[in-house]
Protein backbone atom coordinates (compact mmCIF):
# COMPACT_ATOMS: atom_id res chain seq x y z
CA UNK A 1 0.00 0.00 0.00
CA UNK A 2 1.34 3.42 -0.98
CA UNK A 3 0.70 6.50 1.16
CA UNK A 4 1.38 10.18 0.59
CA UNK A 5 3.64 11.99 3.02
CA UNK A 6 3.87 15.76 2.92
CA UNK A 7 7.41 17.10 2.68
CA UNK A 8 9.02 20.08 4.47
CA UNK A 9 7.58 22.35 1.81
CA UNK A 10 3.78 22.32 2.03
CA UNK A 11 3.52 21.85 -1.72
CA UNK A 12 5.66 18.70 -1.85
CA UNK A 13 4.39 15.14 -1.43
CA UNK A 14 6.37 11.89 -1.38
CA UNK A 15 5.03 8.38 -1.98
CA UNK A 16 5.91 5.80 0.70
CA UNK A 17 5.34 2.07 0.22
CA UNK A 18 4.32 -0.20 3.14
CA UNK A 19 4.08 -3.97 2.99
CA UNK A 20 2.83 -5.33 6.31
CA UNK A 21 2.86 -2.74 9.09
CA UNK A 22 0.88 0.15 7.65
CA UNK A 23 0.87 3.30 9.84
CA UNK A 24 -2.29 5.22 10.69
CA UNK A 25 -3.55 7.28 7.77
CA UNK A 26 -6.40 9.47 6.57
CA UNK A 27 -8.15 8.69 3.31
CA UNK A 28 -9.82 10.97 0.77
CA UNK A 29 -13.19 10.37 -0.88
CA UNK A 30 -14.15 12.62 -3.79
CA UNK A 31 -15.66 12.74 -7.24
CA UNK A 32 -13.18 12.94 -10.09
CA UNK A 33 -12.67 16.03 -12.19
CA UNK A 34 -11.97 15.79 -15.90
CA UNK A 35 -9.00 13.48 -16.28
CA UNK A 36 -6.38 16.15 -17.16
CA UNK A 37 -7.25 18.09 -13.97
CA UNK A 38 -6.59 15.22 -11.54
CA UNK A 39 -3.18 14.73 -9.91
CA UNK A 40 -1.83 11.36 -11.04
CA UNK A 41 0.81 8.91 -9.85
CA UNK A 42 3.46 10.32 -12.23
CA UNK A 43 2.68 13.89 -11.12
CA UNK A 44 3.72 12.96 -7.59
CA UNK A 45 6.84 11.11 -8.72
CA UNK A 46 7.94 14.02 -10.89
CA UNK A 47 6.78 16.67 -8.39
CA UNK A 48 4.45 18.29 -10.91
CA UNK A 49 0.73 18.87 -10.89
CA UNK A 50 0.63 21.71 -8.34
CA UNK A 51 -1.17 23.84 -10.91
CA UNK A 52 -3.92 21.27 -11.52
CA UNK A 53 -7.37 21.90 -10.07
CA UNK A 54 -7.28 18.54 -8.29
CA UNK A 55 -4.30 19.59 -6.19
CA UNK A 56 -6.42 21.65 -3.79
CA UNK A 57 -8.34 18.70 -2.35
CA UNK A 58 -5.11 16.78 -1.74
CA UNK A 59 -3.72 19.79 0.13
CA UNK A 60 -6.92 20.08 2.16
CA UNK A 61 -6.85 16.37 3.04
CA UNK A 62 -3.25 16.70 4.24
CA UNK A 63 -4.19 19.79 6.30
CA UNK A 64 -7.12 17.99 7.95
CA UNK A 65 -4.96 14.93 8.66
CA UNK A 66 -2.15 17.02 10.14
CA UNK A 67 -4.57 18.65 12.60
CA UNK A 68 -5.59 15.15 13.67
CA UNK A 69 -1.94 14.17 14.18
CA UNK A 70 -1.80 11.94 11.10
CA UNK A 71 1.33 11.95 8.98
CA UNK A 72 0.07 9.99 5.98
CA UNK A 73 -2.89 10.21 3.58
CA UNK A 74 -4.21 8.02 0.77
CA UNK A 75 -5.74 9.41 -2.43
CA UNK A 76 -6.87 7.06 -5.20
CA UNK A 77 -5.84 9.28 -8.12
CA UNK A 78 -2.16 9.38 -7.20
CA UNK A 79 -1.41 6.40 -4.89
CA UNK A 80 -2.12 3.74 -7.54
CA UNK A 81 0.01 3.23 -10.65
CA UNK A 82 -2.81 2.56 -13.09
CA UNK A 83 -0.31 1.75 -15.86
CA UNK A 84 0.29 -1.57 -14.08
CA UNK A 85 -2.78 -3.77 -14.63
CA UNK A 86 -1.82 -6.19 -11.84
CA UNK A 87 -1.40 -3.38 -9.33
CA UNK A 88 -4.70 -1.81 -10.40
CA UNK A 89 -6.57 -5.10 -10.00
CA UNK A 90 -5.02 -5.64 -6.55
CA UNK A 91 -5.91 -2.08 -5.51
CA UNK A 92 -9.54 -2.43 -6.62
CA UNK A 93 -9.83 -5.67 -4.65
CA UNK A 94 -8.27 -4.02 -1.57
CA UNK A 95 -10.12 -0.70 -1.77
CA UNK A 96 -12.90 -1.52 0.71
CA UNK A 97 -10.37 -2.77 3.27
CA UNK A 98 -8.21 0.35 2.85
CA UNK A 99 -11.18 2.61 3.55
CA UNK A 100 -12.24 0.38 6.43
CA UNK A 101 -8.80 0.50 8.06
CA UNK A 102 -8.37 4.27 7.75
CA UNK A 103 -8.36 6.43 10.88
CA UNK A 104 -10.69 8.91 9.20
CA UNK A 105 -12.22 9.43 5.77
CA UNK A 106 -12.48 13.02 4.50
CA UNK A 107 -15.22 13.55 1.90
CA UNK A 108 -14.54 16.54 -0.34
CA UNK A 109 -17.77 17.77 -1.96
CA UNK A 110 -16.75 19.99 -4.88
CA UNK A 111 -20.39 20.85 -5.69
CA UNK A 112 -21.42 21.95 -2.17
CA UNK A 113 -20.53 25.55 -1.31
CA UNK A 114 -20.52 27.12 2.13
CA UNK A 115 -21.65 30.73 1.96
CA UNK A 116 -20.20 32.59 4.95
CA UNK A 117 -22.70 35.43 4.48
CA UNK A 118 -25.66 33.06 4.83
CA UNK A 119 -24.10 30.77 7.44
CA UNK A 120 -25.76 32.60 10.33
CA UNK A 121 -29.18 32.98 8.72
CA UNK A 122 -32.06 31.83 10.92
CA UNK A 123 -33.28 28.53 9.46
CA UNK A 124 -34.31 25.08 10.68
CA UNK A 125 -31.89 23.51 8.18
CA UNK A 126 -28.37 24.56 7.13
CA UNK A 127 -28.29 26.65 3.96
CA UNK A 128 -25.95 24.14 2.35
CA UNK A 129 -28.20 21.12 3.01
CA UNK A 130 -30.11 21.37 -0.29
CA UNK A 131 -26.85 21.24 -2.26
CA UNK A 132 -25.61 18.43 0.02
CA UNK A 133 -28.69 16.34 -0.76
CA UNK A 134 -28.16 16.90 -4.50
CA UNK A 135 -24.40 16.28 -4.48
CA UNK A 136 -23.17 14.00 -7.25
CA UNK A 137 -21.02 12.26 -4.60
CA UNK A 138 -24.17 10.34 -3.57
CA UNK A 139 -24.72 9.16 -7.17
CA UNK A 140 -21.33 7.56 -7.86
CA UNK A 141 -20.74 3.82 -7.63
CA UNK A 142 -17.37 3.85 -5.87
CA UNK A 143 -18.45 6.27 -3.15
CA UNK A 144 -20.92 3.74 -1.73
CA UNK A 145 -18.15 1.70 -0.12
CA UNK A 146 -16.37 4.93 0.81
CA UNK A 147 -19.45 5.86 2.83
CA UNK A 148 -19.97 2.46 4.47
CA UNK A 149 -16.48 1.10 5.10
CA UNK A 150 -14.77 3.77 7.27
CA UNK A 151 -15.65 4.10 10.94
CA UNK A 152 -15.27 7.90 10.84
CA UNK A 153 -16.46 9.93 7.83
CA UNK A 154 -16.27 13.75 7.81
CA UNK A 155 -17.83 15.90 5.07
CA UNK A 156 -16.30 19.17 3.77
CA UNK A 157 -17.51 21.82 1.37
CA UNK A 158 -15.68 22.97 -1.75
CA UNK A 159 -14.09 25.68 0.42
CA UNK A 160 -12.83 23.14 2.94
CA UNK A 161 -15.46 24.03 5.59
CA UNK A 162 -16.56 21.19 7.87
CA UNK A 163 -20.23 20.30 7.33
CA UNK A 164 -20.70 17.34 9.65
CA UNK A 165 -19.88 13.65 10.11
CA UNK A 166 -21.58 10.43 9.10
CA UNK A 167 -22.83 10.23 12.70
CA UNK A 168 -24.14 13.80 12.97
CA UNK A 169 -25.72 13.72 9.49
CA UNK A 170 -27.03 10.17 9.91
CA UNK A 171 -30.72 10.87 9.30
CA UNK A 172 -30.04 13.12 6.32
CA UNK A 173 -27.73 10.55 4.68
CA UNK A 174 -30.30 7.81 5.30
CA UNK A 175 -32.95 9.90 3.53
CA UNK A 176 -30.64 10.61 0.58
CA UNK A 177 -29.38 7.05 0.07
CA UNK A 178 -32.14 4.83 1.46
CA UNK A 179 -29.48 2.90 3.36
CA UNK A 180 -30.68 1.77 6.82
CA UNK A 181 -29.26 3.81 9.67
CA UNK A 182 -27.85 0.71 11.37
CA UNK A 183 -25.79 -0.03 8.24
CA UNK A 184 -24.45 3.52 8.31
CA UNK A 185 -23.61 3.02 12.00
CA UNK A 186 -21.42 0.00 11.33
CA UNK A 187 -23.72 -3.02 11.48
CA UNK A 188 -21.93 -5.86 9.59
CA UNK A 189 -23.07 -5.76 5.96
CA UNK A 190 -23.40 -9.55 5.86
CA UNK A 191 -26.48 -9.21 8.08
CA UNK A 192 -28.33 -7.45 5.23
CA UNK A 193 -29.89 -9.37 2.35
CA UNK A 194 -28.07 -9.40 -0.98
CA UNK A 195 -31.07 -7.78 -2.68
CA UNK A 196 -30.99 -4.93 -0.16
CA UNK A 197 -27.30 -4.27 -0.72
CA UNK A 198 -27.80 -4.31 -4.49
CA UNK A 199 -30.62 -1.78 -4.12
CA UNK A 200 -28.26 0.70 -2.41
CA UNK A 201 -26.23 0.86 -5.63
CA UNK A 202 -29.11 0.70 -8.12
CA UNK A 203 -29.14 4.41 -9.06
CA UNK A 204 -25.40 4.97 -8.81
CA UNK A 205 -23.26 5.44 -11.90
CA UNK A 206 -19.70 4.61 -12.90
CA UNK A 207 -17.61 5.77 -15.87
CA UNK A 208 -16.91 2.21 -16.97
CA UNK A 209 -19.64 -0.42 -17.12
CA UNK A 210 -17.45 -3.02 -15.43
CA UNK A 211 -17.05 -0.79 -12.39
CA UNK A 212 -20.77 -1.20 -11.59
CA UNK A 213 -19.77 -4.68 -10.41
CA UNK A 214 -16.21 -4.02 -9.22
CA UNK A 215 -17.28 -1.20 -6.88
CA UNK A 216 -19.48 -3.69 -4.98
CA UNK A 217 -16.84 -6.36 -4.29
CA UNK A 218 -16.18 -5.00 -0.81
CA UNK A 219 -19.88 -4.56 -0.08
CA UNK A 220 -20.36 -8.30 -0.68
CA UNK A 221 -16.98 -9.31 0.76
CA UNK A 222 -16.23 -11.32 -2.34
CA UNK A 223 -13.44 -11.59 -4.89
CA UNK A 224 -13.41 -12.06 -8.64
CA UNK A 225 -10.79 -11.29 -11.30
CA UNK A 226 -10.78 -7.74 -12.70
CA UNK A 227 -11.25 -7.92 -16.50
CA UNK A 228 -11.73 -4.51 -18.11
CA UNK A 229 -13.38 -4.91 -21.49
CA UNK A 230 -15.93 -7.52 -20.37
CA UNK A 231 -18.64 -4.87 -20.02
CA UNK A 232 -21.90 -5.92 -18.39
CA UNK A 233 -20.67 -9.50 -18.02
CA UNK A 234 -18.87 -8.30 -14.89
CA UNK A 235 -22.25 -7.85 -13.24
CA UNK A 236 -23.30 -11.34 -14.35
CA UNK A 237 -20.20 -12.73 -12.64
CA UNK A 238 -20.94 -10.69 -9.51
CA UNK A 239 -24.45 -12.13 -9.34
CA UNK A 240 -23.01 -15.64 -9.67
CA UNK A 241 -20.63 -14.94 -6.79
CA UNK A 242 -23.40 -13.51 -4.63
CA UNK A 243 -25.58 -16.52 -5.43
CA UNK A 244 -22.80 -18.76 -4.08
CA UNK A 245 -22.59 -16.49 -1.05
CA UNK A 246 -26.34 -16.76 -0.46
CA UNK A 247 -26.20 -20.55 -0.74
CA UNK A 248 -23.28 -20.75 1.70
CA UNK A 249 -25.02 -18.34 4.07
CA UNK A 250 -28.15 -20.48 3.99
CA UNK A 251 -26.09 -23.63 4.65
CA UNK A 252 -24.33 -21.86 7.53
CA UNK A 253 -27.66 -20.70 8.96
CA UNK A 254 -29.06 -24.21 8.62
CA UNK A 255 -26.03 -25.65 10.43
CA UNK A 256 -26.34 -23.10 13.24
CA UNK A 257 -30.08 -23.73 13.58
CA UNK A 258 -29.47 -27.46 13.65
CA UNK A 259 -26.76 -27.07 16.29
CA UNK A 260 -28.87 -24.73 18.41
CA UNK A 261 -31.82 -27.11 18.28
CA UNK A 262 -29.61 -30.08 19.11
CA UNK A 263 -27.95 -28.35 22.07
CA UNK A 264 -31.29 -27.14 23.43
CA UNK A 265 -32.57 -30.71 23.34
CA UNK A 266 -29.74 -31.95 25.58
CA UNK A 267 -30.69 -32.64 29.22
CA UNK A 268 -28.17 -30.38 30.96
CA UNK A 269 -27.74 -28.67 34.33
CA UNK A 270 -27.29 -24.92 33.70
CA UNK A 271 -26.57 -24.27 37.39
CA UNK A 272 -23.56 -26.61 37.37
CA UNK A 273 -21.38 -24.36 35.18
CA UNK A 274 -18.72 -22.34 37.02
CA UNK A 275 -20.07 -19.08 35.55
CA UNK A 276 -23.77 -19.84 36.00
CA UNK A 277 -26.10 -17.43 37.76
CA UNK A 278 -26.16 -19.76 40.77
CA UNK A 279 -22.35 -19.69 41.04
CA UNK A 280 -22.08 -15.91 40.74
CA UNK A 281 -20.94 -14.20 43.92
CA UNK A 282 -19.14 -17.30 45.18
CA UNK A 283 -15.51 -16.74 45.99
CA UNK A 284 -12.44 -17.47 43.95
CA UNK A 285 -9.05 -17.62 45.64
CA UNK A 286 -7.92 -14.31 47.08
CA UNK A 287 -4.96 -12.94 45.14
CA UNK A 288 -1.75 -14.25 46.67
CA UNK A 289 -3.37 -17.30 48.29
CA UNK A 290 -3.05 -20.90 47.09
CA UNK A 291 -0.36 -19.63 44.72
CA UNK A 292 1.88 -22.72 44.98
CA UNK A 293 -1.03 -25.07 44.31
CA UNK A 294 -2.39 -22.98 41.42
CA UNK A 295 1.07 -22.80 39.84
CA UNK A 296 1.30 -26.58 40.10
CA UNK A 297 -2.08 -26.96 38.37
CA UNK A 298 -1.00 -24.66 35.52
CA UNK A 299 2.27 -26.60 35.16
CA UNK A 300 0.28 -29.85 35.06
CA UNK A 301 -2.07 -28.55 32.35
CA UNK A 302 0.78 -27.23 30.22
CA UNK A 303 3.25 -30.05 30.86
CA UNK A 304 3.65 -33.78 30.16
CA UNK A 305 2.28 -35.04 33.49
CA UNK A 306 -0.92 -37.08 33.86
CA UNK A 307 -4.11 -36.14 32.06
CA UNK A 308 -6.18 -36.19 35.28
CA UNK A 309 -5.47 -34.02 38.32
CA UNK A 310 -7.41 -35.23 41.34
CA UNK A 311 -7.40 -32.75 44.23
CA UNK A 312 -8.87 -34.13 47.43
CA UNK A 313 -9.23 -32.76 50.93
CA UNK A 314 -11.49 -32.49 53.93
CA UNK A 315 -14.73 -30.56 53.90
CA UNK A 316 -14.19 -26.85 54.32
CA UNK A 317 -10.70 -26.90 52.88
CA UNK A 318 -11.64 -24.63 50.00
CA UNK A 319 -11.71 -27.20 47.19
CA UNK A 320 -14.67 -25.57 45.43
CA UNK A 321 -13.05 -22.15 45.71
CA UNK A 322 -9.93 -23.57 44.11
CA UNK A 323 -12.03 -25.28 41.41
CA UNK A 324 -13.79 -21.99 40.59
CA UNK A 325 -10.42 -20.26 40.42
CA UNK A 326 -9.03 -22.97 38.13
CA UNK A 327 -12.11 -22.79 35.88
CA UNK A 328 -11.91 -19.00 35.63
CA UNK A 329 -8.16 -19.10 35.08
CA UNK A 330 -8.42 -21.48 32.12
CA UNK A 331 -11.56 -19.72 30.84
CA UNK A 332 -9.59 -16.46 30.68
CA UNK A 333 -6.84 -18.30 28.79
CA UNK A 334 -9.42 -19.62 26.31
CA UNK A 335 -8.75 -23.27 27.17
CA UNK A 336 -11.68 -24.18 29.43
CA UNK A 337 -13.71 -26.83 27.63
CA UNK A 338 -16.42 -27.20 30.26
CA UNK A 339 -17.19 -27.39 33.97
CA UNK A 340 -19.56 -29.22 36.27
CA UNK A 341 -19.90 -28.27 39.94
CA UNK A 342 -21.76 -31.05 41.74
CA UNK A 343 -24.08 -29.80 44.49
CA UNK A 344 -25.84 -32.30 46.74
CA UNK A 345 -29.42 -31.15 47.11
CA UNK A 346 -28.96 -28.81 44.15
CA UNK A 347 -31.42 -30.52 41.82
CA UNK A 348 -29.89 -31.45 38.46
CA UNK A 349 -26.44 -30.33 39.68
CA UNK A 350 -26.34 -33.46 41.87
CA UNK A 351 -27.21 -35.91 39.09
CA UNK A 352 -24.55 -37.92 37.28
CA UNK A 353 -26.96 -38.20 34.35
CA UNK A 354 -26.40 -34.51 33.65
CA UNK A 355 -22.59 -34.55 33.79
CA UNK A 356 -21.56 -35.66 30.30
CA UNK A 357 -24.45 -33.98 28.48
CA UNK A 358 -23.60 -30.67 30.20
CA UNK A 359 -19.90 -31.02 29.35
CA UNK A 360 -20.82 -31.85 25.74
CA UNK A 361 -22.90 -28.66 25.55
CA UNK A 362 -20.00 -26.61 26.94
CA UNK A 363 -17.51 -28.20 24.53
CA UNK A 364 -19.75 -27.47 21.54
CA UNK A 365 -19.97 -23.82 22.59
CA UNK A 366 -16.28 -23.32 23.36
CA UNK A 367 -14.36 -25.61 20.98
CA UNK A 368 -15.60 -24.62 17.51
CA UNK A 369 -14.14 -27.58 15.55
CA UNK A 370 -16.20 -29.88 17.81
CA UNK A 371 -19.59 -28.31 17.10
CA UNK A 372 -20.65 -30.32 14.08
CA UNK A 373 -19.35 -33.59 15.57
CA UNK A 374 -21.31 -33.07 18.80
CA UNK A 375 -24.40 -31.97 16.85
CA UNK A 376 -24.32 -35.20 14.82
CA UNK A 377 -23.69 -37.21 17.99
CA UNK A 378 -26.73 -35.66 19.70
CA UNK A 379 -29.00 -36.57 16.79
CA UNK A 380 -27.75 -40.16 16.80
CA UNK A 381 -27.86 -40.42 20.60
CA UNK A 382 -31.49 -39.30 20.82
CA UNK A 383 -32.59 -42.21 18.63
CA UNK A 384 -31.21 -44.73 21.14
CA UNK A 385 -33.49 -46.36 23.67
CA UNK A 386 -30.57 -46.85 26.10
CA UNK A 387 -29.24 -43.53 27.42
CA UNK A 388 -27.11 -44.55 30.40
CA UNK A 389 -24.22 -42.51 31.82
CA UNK A 390 -21.87 -44.80 29.93
CA UNK A 391 -23.79 -44.18 26.69
CA UNK A 392 -23.70 -40.42 27.26
CA UNK A 393 -19.95 -40.42 27.74
CA UNK A 394 -19.35 -42.68 24.75
CA UNK A 395 -21.63 -40.89 22.26
CA UNK A 396 -21.49 -37.25 23.40
CA UNK A 397 -17.86 -36.95 24.51
CA UNK A 398 -15.55 -39.75 23.37
CA UNK A 399 -16.79 -40.17 19.78
CA UNK A 400 -16.92 -36.44 18.89
CA UNK A 401 -13.49 -35.86 20.44
CA UNK A 402 -12.01 -38.84 18.60
CA UNK A 403 -13.24 -37.39 15.27
CA UNK A 404 -11.27 -34.17 15.70
CA UNK A 405 -8.50 -33.57 13.21
CA UNK A 406 -5.21 -33.54 15.14
CA UNK A 407 -3.93 -30.70 12.96
CA UNK A 408 -6.67 -28.35 14.13
CA UNK A 409 -6.72 -29.40 17.80
CA UNK A 410 -3.17 -28.91 19.15
CA UNK A 411 -4.36 -26.67 21.98
CA UNK A 412 -5.05 -27.74 25.57
CA UNK A 413 -8.69 -28.22 26.62
CA UNK A 414 -9.42 -28.37 30.36
CA UNK A 415 -12.52 -29.90 31.97
CA UNK A 416 -13.25 -29.01 35.62
CA UNK A 417 -15.38 -31.35 37.77
CA UNK A 418 -15.89 -30.15 41.33
CA UNK A 419 -17.19 -31.98 44.43
CA UNK A 420 -17.51 -35.42 42.87
CA UNK A 421 -18.50 -36.67 46.34
CA UNK A 422 -21.71 -34.60 46.10
CA UNK A 423 -23.02 -36.72 43.24
CA UNK A 424 -26.23 -38.25 44.62
CA UNK A 425 -25.30 -41.88 43.83
CA UNK A 426 -22.14 -43.70 44.96
CA UNK A 427 -22.65 -46.20 42.15
CA UNK A 428 -22.66 -43.36 39.61
CA UNK A 429 -19.45 -41.94 41.11
CA UNK A 430 -17.77 -45.28 40.44
CA UNK A 431 -19.00 -45.24 36.83
CA UNK A 432 -17.70 -41.70 36.32
CA UNK A 433 -14.29 -42.59 37.77
CA UNK A 434 -14.03 -45.52 35.37
CA UNK A 435 -15.15 -43.47 32.34
CA UNK A 436 -13.01 -40.33 32.74
CA UNK A 437 -9.70 -42.09 31.94
CA UNK A 438 -11.13 -43.20 28.60
CA UNK A 439 -11.86 -39.56 27.81
CA UNK A 440 -8.43 -38.42 28.98
CA UNK A 441 -6.59 -41.08 26.93
CA UNK A 442 -7.75 -39.69 23.56
CA UNK A 443 -4.64 -38.94 21.54
CA UNK A 444 -5.95 -36.45 18.98
CA UNK A 445 -6.68 -33.71 21.53
CA UNK A 446 -4.64 -32.49 24.50
CA UNK A 447 -7.31 -32.96 27.15
CA UNK A 448 -6.82 -32.28 30.87
CA UNK A 449 -9.43 -33.19 33.53
CA UNK A 450 -9.33 -31.48 36.94
CA UNK A 451 -11.37 -33.18 39.70
CA UNK A 452 -12.00 -32.33 43.36
CA UNK A 453 -13.53 -34.55 46.05
CA UNK A 454 -13.37 -35.44 49.72
CA UNK A 455 -10.69 -37.97 50.81
CA UNK A 456 -13.16 -40.81 51.40
CA UNK A 457 -14.23 -40.77 47.74
CA UNK A 458 -10.61 -40.65 46.66
CA UNK A 459 -9.75 -43.62 48.90
CA UNK A 460 -12.84 -45.66 48.06
CA UNK A 461 -12.23 -45.57 44.34
CA UNK A 462 -8.46 -46.01 44.62
CA UNK A 463 -8.52 -49.34 42.72
CA UNK A 464 -10.06 -47.66 39.68
CA UNK A 465 -7.82 -44.63 40.13
CA UNK A 466 -4.53 -46.51 40.37
CA UNK A 467 -5.33 -48.36 37.16
CA UNK A 468 -5.68 -45.06 35.34
CA UNK A 469 -2.93 -44.06 32.98
CA UNK A 470 -1.42 -40.77 34.05
CA UNK A 471 -3.49 -39.73 37.07
CA UNK A 472 -1.87 -36.83 38.94
CA UNK A 473 -2.82 -36.76 42.63
CA UNK A 474 -2.75 -33.85 45.05
CA UNK A 475 -3.86 -34.31 48.65
CA UNK A 476 -4.50 -31.27 50.82
CA UNK A 477 -2.83 -32.82 53.82
CA UNK A 478 0.42 -32.91 51.84
CA UNK A 479 0.42 -29.12 51.46
CA UNK A 480 2.82 -27.57 53.98
CA UNK A 481 0.87 -26.19 57.00
CA UNK A 482 2.98 -23.02 56.91
CA UNK A 483 1.70 -22.27 53.39
CA UNK A 484 -1.91 -22.79 54.46
CA UNK A 485 -1.45 -20.57 57.51
CA UNK A 486 0.10 -17.86 55.34
CA UNK A 487 -2.91 -18.01 52.99
CA UNK A 488 -5.31 -17.85 55.94
CA UNK A 489 -3.47 -14.78 57.29
CA UNK A 490 -3.87 -13.05 53.92
CA UNK A 491 -7.54 -14.00 53.86
CA UNK A 492 -8.22 -12.61 57.35
CA UNK A 493 -6.30 -9.41 56.60
CA UNK A 494 -8.28 -8.78 53.39
CA UNK A 495 -11.60 -9.46 55.17
CA UNK A 496 -10.78 -7.26 58.16
CA UNK A 497 -9.60 -4.37 55.99
CA UNK A 498 -13.19 -4.15 54.74
CA UNK A 499 -14.51 -4.19 58.33
CA UNK A 500 -12.03 -1.47 59.35
CA UNK A 501 -13.08 0.71 56.44
CA UNK A 502 -16.80 0.15 56.98
CA UNK A 503 -16.81 0.88 60.73
CA UNK A 504 -13.94 3.37 60.97
CA UNK A 505 -11.66 1.14 63.05
CA UNK A 506 -7.95 1.84 63.55
CA UNK A 507 -5.55 0.41 60.91
CA UNK A 508 -3.99 -1.98 63.45
CA UNK A 509 -7.34 -3.63 64.34
CA UNK A 510 -7.74 -6.41 65.45
CA UNK A 511 -4.02 -6.85 66.19
CA UNK A 512 -1.43 -9.43 65.24
CA UNK A 513 -2.00 -11.69 68.25
CA UNK A 514 -5.75 -11.95 67.56
CA UNK A 515 -5.12 -12.64 63.87
CA UNK A 516 -2.64 -15.39 64.75
CA UNK A 517 -5.19 -16.93 67.15
CA UNK A 518 -7.89 -16.95 64.45
CA UNK A 519 -5.48 -18.61 62.00
CA UNK A 520 -4.60 -21.21 64.64
CA UNK A 521 -8.25 -21.94 65.44
CA UNK A 522 -9.12 -22.31 61.73
CA UNK A 523 -6.76 -25.29 61.68
CA UNK A 524 -6.30 -25.12 57.91
CA UNK A 525 -10.03 -24.83 57.16
CA UNK A 526 -11.03 -21.99 54.86
CA UNK A 527 -14.73 -22.51 55.54
CA UNK A 528 -14.02 -22.02 59.24
CA UNK A 529 -12.08 -18.82 58.47
CA UNK A 530 -14.78 -17.58 56.08
CA UNK A 531 -17.57 -18.22 58.60
CA UNK A 532 -15.60 -16.49 61.35
CA UNK A 533 -15.13 -13.43 59.13
CA UNK A 534 -18.85 -13.32 58.32
CA UNK A 535 -19.74 -13.59 62.01
CA UNK A 536 -17.32 -10.81 62.94
CA UNK A 537 -18.44 -8.53 60.12
CA UNK A 538 -22.10 -9.04 61.03
CA UNK A 539 -21.22 -7.93 64.55
CA UNK A 540 -20.93 -4.38 63.25
CA UNK A 541 -19.63 -2.00 65.89
CA UNK A 542 -19.43 -4.93 68.32
CA UNK A 543 -17.01 -6.78 66.05
CA UNK A 544 -14.23 -6.73 68.66
CA UNK A 545 -16.50 -8.26 71.31
CA UNK A 546 -17.49 -10.98 68.87
CA UNK A 547 -13.83 -11.74 68.08
CA UNK A 548 -13.17 -12.03 71.81
CA UNK A 549 -16.03 -14.50 72.27
CA UNK A 550 -14.85 -16.54 69.28
CA UNK A 551 -11.24 -16.82 70.46
CA UNK A 552 -11.57 -17.06 74.26
CA UNK A 553 -11.27 -20.48 75.86
CA UNK A 554 -10.87 -22.28 72.52
CA UNK A 555 -8.10 -24.71 71.70
CA UNK A 556 -6.88 -25.44 68.18
CA UNK A 557 -6.55 -29.15 69.08
CA UNK A 558 -10.34 -29.36 69.08
CA UNK A 559 -10.27 -29.21 65.28
CA UNK A 560 -11.99 -26.95 62.74
CA UNK A 561 -15.41 -28.62 63.06
CA UNK A 562 -15.63 -27.87 66.80
CA UNK A 563 -14.44 -24.32 66.16
CA UNK A 564 -17.07 -23.99 63.43
CA UNK A 565 -19.78 -25.24 65.79
CA UNK A 566 -18.81 -22.58 68.31
CA UNK A 567 -18.94 -19.86 65.65
CA UNK A 568 -22.46 -20.93 64.67
CA UNK A 569 -23.44 -21.11 68.34
CA UNK A 570 -22.21 -17.54 68.92
CA UNK A 571 -24.07 -16.31 65.83
CA UNK A 572 -27.29 -18.00 66.97
CA UNK A 573 -27.01 -16.53 70.47
CA UNK A 574 -26.47 -13.06 68.99
CA UNK A 575 -29.49 -13.53 66.73
CA UNK A 576 -31.83 -13.72 69.74
CA UNK A 577 -32.97 -10.16 70.62
CA UNK A 578 -31.62 -9.50 74.12
CA UNK A 579 -33.99 -6.59 74.81
CA UNK A 580 -37.10 -8.82 74.49
CA UNK A 581 -38.85 -10.44 77.48
CA UNK A 582 -38.57 -14.14 78.26
CA UNK A 583 -41.72 -15.19 76.39
CA UNK A 584 -40.72 -13.22 73.26
CA UNK A 585 -37.29 -14.87 73.26
CA UNK A 586 -38.81 -18.32 73.62
CA UNK A 587 -41.19 -17.62 70.73
CA UNK A 588 -38.31 -16.32 68.60
CA UNK A 589 -36.21 -19.42 69.32
CA UNK A 590 -39.09 -21.72 68.35
CA UNK A 591 -39.56 -19.86 65.05
CA UNK A 592 -35.81 -19.99 64.43
CA UNK A 593 -35.72 -23.74 65.15
CA UNK A 594 -38.54 -24.36 62.66
CA UNK A 595 -36.84 -22.23 60.02
CA UNK A 596 -33.35 -23.71 60.38
CA UNK A 597 -34.71 -27.24 60.70
CA UNK A 598 -36.63 -26.87 57.45
CA UNK A 599 -33.54 -25.52 55.67
CA UNK A 600 -31.47 -28.43 56.99
CA UNK A 601 -33.82 -31.19 55.81
CA UNK A 602 -34.94 -29.64 52.50
CA UNK A 603 -34.01 -31.73 49.46
CA UNK A 604 -32.82 -28.65 47.57
CA UNK A 605 -32.24 -25.00 48.54
CA UNK A 606 -35.43 -22.98 49.02
CA UNK A 607 -36.10 -19.30 48.41
CA UNK A 608 -37.20 -17.02 51.25
CA UNK A 609 -40.68 -16.83 49.72
CA UNK A 610 -40.97 -20.64 49.52
CA UNK A 611 -39.89 -21.00 53.16
CA UNK A 612 -42.35 -18.34 54.28
CA UNK A 613 -45.20 -20.06 52.43
CA UNK A 614 -44.30 -23.48 53.83
CA UNK A 615 -44.01 -22.26 57.43
CA UNK A 616 -46.79 -19.64 57.27
CA UNK A 617 -44.34 -16.85 58.08
CA UNK A 618 -44.42 -13.21 57.03
CA UNK A 619 -41.40 -11.80 55.18
CA UNK A 620 -40.36 -8.50 56.72
CA UNK A 621 -38.53 -6.18 54.33
Buried (B, 14 or more C-beta within 10 A) or exposed (E): BBBBBBEEEEEEBEBBEEEEEBEBBBBBBBBBBEEEEBBBBEBBEEEEBBEBEBBBBBBBBBBBBBEBEBBBBBBBBBBBBEEEEEBBBBBBBBBBBBBBBBBBBBBBBBEBBBEEEEEEEEEEEBBBBEBBBEBEBBBBBBBBBBBBBBBBBBBBBBEBBEBBBBBEBBEBBBEBBEBEEEBBEEEEBEEBEBEBBBEBBEEBEBEEBBBBBBBBBBBBEBEBEBEBEBEEEBBEBBEEBBEEBEEEBEEEEEEEEBBEEBBEEBEBBEBBBBEBEBBEEEEBBBEEBBBEBBEBBBEBBEEEBBBBBBBBBBBBBBBBBBBBBBBBBBBEBEBBBBBBBBBEEBBBBBBBBBBBBBBBBBBBBBBEEBBBBBBBBBEEBEEEEEBEBBBBBBBBBBBBBEBBEEEEBEEBBBBBBBBBBBBBBEEBBBBBBBBBBBBBBBEBBBBBBBBBBBBEBBEBBEEBBEEBEEBBBBEBEEBEEEBBBBBBBBBBEBBBEEBBEEBEBEEEBBEEEBBEBBBBBBBBBBBBBBBBBEBBBEBEEBBBEBBEBBBEEBEBEEBBBBBBEBBEEBBEEBEEEEEEEEEEBEEBEEEEEBBEEBEEEEEEEBEEEEBBEEEEEEEEE
